[in-house]
Amino acid sequence: MRKRTFFLLFALFFLAACEDEKAHTFWSDATIEATERLDDAHIPYEIRGEEIWIPEEEAERAVLCCS
């Protein structure tokens, strides 16, 4: 019974951790204009170094509004 409980808790934590990992794709170099366009379109982004990364599921919206 303890092994089963431990396994279920482990699986639950593992699956919860996997959902937090969202794939991002490179969008452009980090400029004020690019971040303003993404902000205006309510598209989330991350600044990594000198680059802007957006979630993969938002890539089509970003192309349509911010290219």
ChimeraX attribute file (.defattr): number of C-alpha atoms within 10 A of each C-alpha:
attribute: neighborCount
match mode: 1-to-1
recipient: residues
	/A:1	6
	/A:2	7
	/A:3	8
	/A:4	9
	/A:5	10
	/A:6	11
	/A:7	12
	/A:8	12
	/A:9	12
	/A:10	12
	/A:11	12
	/A:12	11
	/A:13	11
	/A:14	11
	/A:15	11
	/A:16	11
	/A:17	10
	/A:18	9
	/A:19	8
	/A:20	8
	/A:21	8
	/A:22	11
	/A:23	10
	/A:24	16
	/A:25	15
	/A:26	16
	/A:27	19
	/A:28	14
	/A:29	15
	/A:30	16
	/A:31	11
	/A:32	8
	/A:33	10
	/A:34	15
	/A:35	20
	/A:36	12
	/A:37	15
	/A:38	18
	/A:39	12
	/A:40	10
	/A:41	13
	/A:42	11
	/A:43	17
	/A:44	13
	/A:45	18
	/A:46	15
	/A:47	14
	/A:48	11
	/A:49	8
	/A:50	10
	/A:51	13
	/A:52	20
	/A:53	20
	/A:54	21
	/A:55	17
	/A:56	14
	/A:57	12
	/A:58	14
	/A:59	16
	/A:60	10
	/A:61	14
	/A:62	20
	/A:63	10
	/A:64	8
	/A:65	12
	/A:66	16
	/A:67	9
